[in-house]
Every structure is written in structure tokens, then in C-alpha cells.
């Protein structure tokens, strides 16, 4: 049986490895260009890896790119432990109705499973935002679910 503490321990270890790997990928130019998006947002799937020793779980890594002042609608990451590393830009980040925080390149964040990601916005009027998102995900659920209006 997998305990909550063991799962969190795995998640923290994996997140650290992901951040190191993303830094190496970013500086080496290995990260592919993003798919174009009409709304100034693009996501590049970097990795999807099942975790055989934690049944029903997998790691998902994504590069999020947002044009200046682009935001996403409120959403949730159902059943996923979500970690993020701001690679470039200024990120306005708010969870569960808490006051938004402003994050900059080098900052990290965490969202607990099922939390409402109420604010997700590139706060810069002139600089692109790039974030590496790392999830220890429930393999049966999508990465993101929009919050009903």
C-alpha cells in the first residue's frame, strides 16, 4: 500500500529531478518550439512517464508559454500534484481564491490535487512567459479541467 507520505516523498524527489532536467534541456536547446496558438498560449508536452511502483500514477512534464498579458480561465488539475518552475517572465499565480502571488524567473510553485487554479496570468506587458510544469498525475484523469462558469 502506498502511503500519502511516500507519495509526497516520491513527488518531491521527482520534482527536483524534473527541475534539474528542465534546466539542462532549456539551456541545451533541446526543448522543441511550441505549437502556435490563436490566443497567445502554447503548451509543449515534454514527458509522460508511468510510475510502475505507484500504480495509477505517472509523471507529466509540459512547457507552458504565454504571450504578454495572456491568462487562462480558472481550472483544476484533478488528482494531480502539480509543481511549476518559472523559466522566463513574470507569472501571476493564485490558488483557491487566495490573493495572487507574483513569481519571476527562478521561482517555483505548488498546487495540491484538485485545487482551483483561480489566477494564471502572464503579468508582463512586453515579455513572454515560460513555465515548466511537472505533475505526479492520476493516469486516468486529464491534466487540466476548466472550472464551470
N, C-alpha and C positions, 0 to 999 in steps of 0.2 A: 504494500500500500504506500502511495506517495503522500507524504505529509505536506502541509502548507509551507512549513519552514524549509523543507527540502526543495520544494518547487521554487520558492523565492530565492534560495541559495543558488539553484541552477540558473534562474533568471538573471541574477546579479552577475554571476560568472560569465554567462553568455553575453550579457550586455557589454561588459568590459571588453571581451574579445571582439565583439562587433564594432565597438568604437575604435579600437586599435586597427582592425581590419579596414574599416571605412576610411580612416585617415591614410592608411597605406594605399588603398585603392584610389582615393581622391588625389593624392599628391603624385601618383604614378600615371594618372591619366587613363586608368582602366575603366572608370565608370563611363558607360555609354551615354551619348546625348539623349536628352529626354524626348518623348513623343510630343508633338505640338498639341496644344490645347487652345480652343477658342476663347476660354475665359482667363487666360494668363496663368493657368495652373497645369503642371505636368508631373506625373509620377513615373518613376522607373523602378521596376521590380529588380532587385539586386540578387536576392537569395530566397529560396523556400526549401527548408530542410527539416524533414521529420526527426523527432527525438525518440528513437526506439525505446529508450529506458524510461520515458514518461509517456505512456500510452495516451493517444488522443491529442498530443501536443506537437507543435512544430515551431521552428524559428522562421520569421519573415522579416526581411530587410528591404526597405524601399527608400529611394531618394526622392524627396518632395521638392519641387521647385515652384516658386510663386513670383509672379511679376510684382512690381511696386503696387502697394495698397490692395492687393488681391487677398480675399479672405474665403474661407469655406463656411458653409452653413453648419449650424450645430449638429453634432453627430456623436456616435458611440463606437467603441471598439469592443464588441460583446465577447466577454470571456477571455480577453487578451491582456497580458501585462505589457504595457506599451512604454518604451523608452525613446527619447529623442536626443540628438546632438545637432546643434545649430552650426553648420559649416560656414555659412556666409549670410550676412544680413542682420535684420532686426525683426524679431518674432514676438508678436503679442499673443500670449498664451493664457487661457483661462479654463478651469475645470470646475464643474458642479456649481456654477454661479458665483464662485469666488472672484474677487477683484482680479482682473488680468495682470499678469506679470510681463515685463519686457525683458526678453532674452536676446543676447548678442552672440556672435561667433565664439565658439568655445564653451557656451553654456549647455547644460543638459536639463532634461525634464522627465517626469514620470507620470503616467496616468494609470490608476488602478483599473482592473477589469470592470467594464460596464459603466464607467464614469461618463458623465455628459461633458464632452469637449465643447464648451459653450462659446469660446473665443479662439479662433485660429486664423491669424492675420499677419501678412507682411506689413509691418508698420512703417516701412521706409517709403518715401515718395519717389525715390530715384534708384534704389538698389534692389537687385534680385535677391530673393531669399532661397537658401538651400539648406535642407534638413535631412539627415539620415535618421530614419525611424526603424527601430528594432522591436519586434514583438515576439514574446513567447505566447503563441496563439493556440486557441482551441481549433484544431484542424477541421472541425465540422462547421465552422462559422466564417462568414466573410470578414475581411479586415475592418471595414467601415460600414456603419448603418446610419443613414440620415435620421435625424430626430424629426418625428412628425410635427407638422406646423399646427 
